[in-house]
Amino acid sequence: MDGKPKKSLLTYTTVVRVFFQDNGITIENHKWKKLRRRDFIPKHPRAETRDKKPTIDQLKKILNYMDIKGRAMVLLLLSSGARIGEILQV
């Protein structure tokens, strides 16, 4: 599980715990707490994003398939740094 996002680890351990419960296998709460204390189960997981900045070549390819309105919006987004929701409200 090394390198997995904390939210995924929490989901996996929850699935295992529910599977055990559904099949009549009981694991005491103090054992689950022990796993959490040792940081096998994360305490406060958050979603992780691994965004990559698109290259100029990728942007050119995307723009080739768009109509004039789409191109204008994408170029405005790129040049201003605004979010898409902000541009759509304008």
C-alpha positions as CSV (number, residue, x, y, z in Angstrom):
1,M,0.0,0.0,0.0
2,D,3.0,2.3,-0.1
3,G,2.5,5.3,-2.3
4,K,-1.3,5.0,-2.3
5,P,-3.3,8.1,-1.4
6,K,-4.6,8.2,2.1
7,K,-8.3,8.4,1.0
8,S,-7.8,5.1,-1.0
9,L,-6.2,3.4,2.0
10,L,-9.2,4.4,4.2
11,T,-11.5,3.0,1.5
12,Y,-9.6,-0.3,1.2
13,T,-9.6,-0.8,5.0
14,T,-13.3,0.0,5.2
15,V,-14.0,-2.6,2.5
16,V,-12.0,-5.2,4.3
17,R,-13.8,-4.4,7.6
18,V,-17.2,-4.6,6.1
19,F,-16.3,-7.9,4.3
20,F,-15.2,-9.4,7.6
21,Q,-18.5,-8.2,9.3
22,D,-20.6,-9.7,6.5
23,N,-18.9,-13.0,6.8
24,G,-19.1,-13.2,10.6
25,I,-15.5,-12.4,11.4
26,T,-15.3,-10.0,14.3
27,I,-12.3,-7.9,15.0
28,E,-12.3,-5.9,18.2
29,N,-12.4,-2.2,18.1
30,H,-9.1,-1.9,20.0
31,K,-7.3,-3.8,17.2
32,W,-8.7,-1.4,14.6
33,K,-7.6,1.5,16.8
34,K,-4.2,0.0,17.0
35,L,-3.9,0.0,13.3
36,R,-5.0,3.6,13.2
37,R,-2.4,4.6,15.9
38,R,0.3,2.9,13.9
39,D,-0.9,5.0,10.9
40,F,-1.8,2.0,8.8
41,I,-5.3,3.6,8.6
42,P,-5.1,7.3,8.1
43,K,-6.8,9.6,10.6
44,H,-7.8,12.5,8.4
45,P,-7.6,11.5,4.8
46,R,-8.0,14.0,2.0
47,A,-8.2,13.5,-1.7
48,E,-5.0,14.0,-3.5
49,T,-4.7,15.3,-7.0
50,R,-1.8,14.9,-9.3
51,D,-2.4,17.4,-12.0
52,K,0.0,18.1,-14.8
53,K,0.3,21.3,-16.7
54,P,-0.5,20.7,-20.4
55,T,2.2,21.4,-22.8
56,I,1.9,23.9,-25.7
57,D,1.8,21.0,-28.2
58,Q,-1.1,19.4,-26.3
59,L,-3.0,22.7,-26.2
60,K,-2.5,23.3,-29.9
61,K,-3.9,19.8,-30.6
62,I,-6.9,20.5,-28.4
63,L,-7.6,23.9,-30.0
64,N,-7.5,22.3,-33.5
65,Y,-10.7,20.4,-32.7
66,M,-12.7,23.3,-31.2
67,D,-15.0,25.8,-32.8
68,I,-14.3,29.5,-32.5
69,K,-16.3,29.9,-29.3
70,G,-14.4,27.1,-27.6
71,R,-11.0,28.4,-28.7
72,A,-11.9,31.8,-27.4
73,M,-12.9,30.4,-24.0
74,V,-9.8,28.2,-23.7
75,L,-7.5,31.0,-24.7
76,L,-9.2,33.3,-22.2
77,L,-8.8,30.7,-19.5
78,L,-5.2,30.2,-20.2
79,S,-4.3,33.9,-20.4
80,S,-6.3,35.1,-17.4
81,G,-5.9,32.2,-15.0
82,A,-9.6,32.4,-14.2
83,R,-11.6,29.4,-13.3
84,I,-14.1,28.0,-15.8
85,G,-17.1,28.8,-13.7
86,E,-16.0,32.4,-13.5
87,I,-15.7,32.7,-17.3
88,L,-19.1,31.0,-17.8
89,Q,-20.7,33.5,-15.5
90,V,-19.3,36.4,-17.5
